[in-house]
């Protein structure tokens, strides 16, 4: 037992003291029971003050376990139509991106933008992490143009512009390389 505790402490030192690292040393059965208890508490009509804190604990636990889809779903359900709700939707989008669910990330970011169109980071995420990542550069450009018109914090929008330009150029180079190598391969 003492040897296992020492190993767990060394792991914390090596990996950093993150929630995911601490949860890795917990008994999976106990962890599952905690998740179920928090989920039940969130859905059983707690008072608003307690519900928010309990939902936050559940979300943190789900994220630490790498259960991105469930964490995103919980964030979406807890997102009220406020700036705080928009932040939860942006966090849900990040979780969806962890599992490459770009359609759900897009929906979460669009909902967040409807609630808080002043946030440049929302435009950047939508343009770069959703549209440019799929090679849809015209839509990425449109999102960033909307960000330039609406956002108050412009730095993330400008960073998004440079990221989209870089991805577009990378895609052109990759396409040119594929186009140049294809005739050589077919000539053989």
N, C-alpha and C positions, 0 to 999 in steps of 0.2 A: 504493500500500500504506500509506504513512504517513498519507494522508488518511483511509483507512478506519479505521485505528487511532484517529485523533483523533475521528472520528465515533462509534466504539464507546465511547470514554472519555466523550464528552459524553453519550451515551445513558445510560451507567451513572450519571453525575451527575444527570441529569434524572429517571430512573426509579427511582433508588435502586440500591444494589448488591445485587440479589437474584440468586438462582441462575437464575431464569427470564430475567432481563436478560442475564446473562453467557452463557447458553446460546443466546440469540437471535443472538449474533455468531459462533457456531461453525458450521462446515460441517455441514449436515444429514447427509451421508453418514458423517462421523466420529462424530456424535452417535448415529446409528443403530447403528454398529458398537460403540460403548461400551455402549449398552443391551443389545445382543445378547450381548456378552461378560459383562456382569454377570448377565444372566438365565441364561446357561449356567453361570456359576460358582455361582449360587445352587442350581440344580437338579442339579449334578454331585457332590453329597455332600461339600462342604467340611466341615472340622472345625467344631464348633458355634461356637467363638469367632470364627472368620473368616466363617462363614456369616451371623451376625447383622449384623456390620459391613458386609458386602457387600450384604446385603438392604437395610439402611438406606440405603446409597449408591444402590442401584437405585431405591428408593422415592422418595428425594429427587429424583433425576433425572427419573423419570416425572412427579412432581408439577410440577416446574419446566417440563416440556414441556407440561403441561396434559393429560396422559394419565391422567385421573382414574380411569377404570374399571380400567385395568391396575395403577395404584398401589394402589387399594382391594383388588383381588384379591390382590396380593402381600402387603399388610398382613394380610389375612384369613388367608392361608396361613401367615404367620409368627407369628400370635398364639397364644402358648402360654396355658394356663389359669392365668394369674397376673394380678396387678394391672398389670404391664407389658403383658401380652397384652390386657387390657381397654382400656388406653390406645391400643394399636394398632387395636383394633376401633372405638374412638371416632374415631380418625383416618380409618379406612376409611369410616366413616359420613359424615364431612365430605366426603370425596372423592366418595362416591355422591351426596351432596346437590349437589355442583358440577354434576353431570350430570342432576339431577332424578330420580334413581333412588331414590324414597322407599321402595319395597319392600325393596331391598337395604340401605338405610340403617337401616330399621326392624329388619331381621334382625341387622345388625351391632350395633346399640345394645342389643337384647334379649340377645344373646350377651354383650356387655360387662357388662350389668347382672347376668347370672347369675354372672359371674366376680368382679364388684366392686360389690355393691349399696350400698356406702357413698358412692359418688360422686354428689353432687347434680347435677353438670353433665350426667351421662348421662341423668338423668330430664328435665332441662330440654330437652336436645336432642331427645329422643324426643317429648316433649309438644309443644314449640313447632315444631321444624323438620320433624317428620313429621306428627303428627296434626292440630295446629291449622292447619298449612299446607294440609292437605287439607280443612279445615272439619269435622273429626271432633272437636268440642269435648268431648263426653262422655268419649271415650277419653283425650284430653289431660288432663282433670280427674282421671281415675282414675290416670294415670301420676304426676301431681303429688302426689296423695294418697299413693300408694305411696312417693314420694320423701320426703314429710313423715314417714312412718313409719320409713323405712330409712336415709336419707342422714345422714351426719355433717356434711357441709358444706351447710348449709341455704340460704345466700345464693343459689346458682344455682336452687334449687327455688323460692324466693320470687320471684326475677326471672322464672322461668318462669310463675308464677301471674299476675304482672302482664302479661306478654306475651300469655298466652292470653286474659285478660280484654280486653285491647286489641284483639286480633284478632277475638274474638267480637263486640265492639261495632262494630268496623269492618264485619264481615260483616252485622250487623243493619242498619246504616245503608245499606250498599250494597243490601241486599235491599229495604229500605223505599223507596229511591230508584227502583229498578227497578219495584217494585210501583206506585208513584205515577205514574211516567211511562208505563207500559204502557197504562192506560185512555185516557190522552190521545192516545197514538199510534193506538190502535184506533178512537177516536171520529172521527178525521179521515177 
